[in-house]
Amino acid sequence: MRSKITIRNISKRPVNFDYQYGLASMLYFKLAEADIRLANETHAHQGFKFYTFSNLILINREFNKSCLRFENGYFILSSPDDRFIKSFAEGLLMEPGFYLDGPDGKVDIVIERIEILEEISFGDECWFKTISPIYVKTVRKENEVLREVDLYPKDPKFYENLHKNLIQRFSEFYDKVPHDHFDIIEITDIKPKRIKIADGYRRCSLFSMLLQASPELLKFAYDAGLGEKNAMGFGCVDILKEENRRSWVMKASQGDSI
């Protein structure tokens, strides 16, 4: 299940680019207001968290290299567990105001509308576009010391770990092993990102991809996200419709970026 959450900037002040951590914290507190037991279970659980959310999608953004200036926008909240969406929606409607940090201080935001989106049926192939960056990491030995390394799509290990992570999360959520067919046929429009989360930075990527997999895996990827740290706003994807894909290919061939 997924929802579209429409927001309005009532302060009319700019928001910092690194807003994901603030948005993730707000969502957790809204969940706690509606269902403290579910919030505590989620927070205490050491395994995967089965929800994700998109970047802010801004309707009338003013171009600015140092911050985000906008009046209206929305974000997508998605989960294979309907309880999350219903509890988040209840918490958001109980207290629709929240704030994000900006260069001039706190920016007051209000939620104007919450829409539950139509369920999608999947075959065995789908073009996805990321609407929040995908984060994947591995552990490598450097100077005899093991350390975590963030991966970009140029590294073959990125795809191996992306696949493994999806299977592990599906198996934990449904308590069964999925039909394991997973193959990334094509990947385009890769945009590396560096996102601040708390006191550290995560290297991640936006891109579009043609993914072949079993219908149950494609639906789970759509509902729960791809990659790691989904509850921090990583890995949310949407379906790239054919007409939009043709438009992207045409612009890319002309040297433009979108």
Secondary structure, DSSP 8 states (H G I E B T S, - for coil): -EEEEEEEESS---B-S--HHHHHHHHHHHHHHH-HHHHHHHHH--S----EE---EESS-B--SSSBB-SEEEEEEE-SSHHHHHHHHHHHHHS-EEEEEETTEEEEEEEEEEEE-------SEEEEEESS-B--EEEEEETTEEEEEE--TTSHHHHHHHHHHHHHHHHHHHTS-----EEEEEEEEEEEEEEEETTEEEEEEEEEEEEEE-HHHHHHHHHH-SSS-GGGT---EEE--HHHHHHHHHHHHTT---
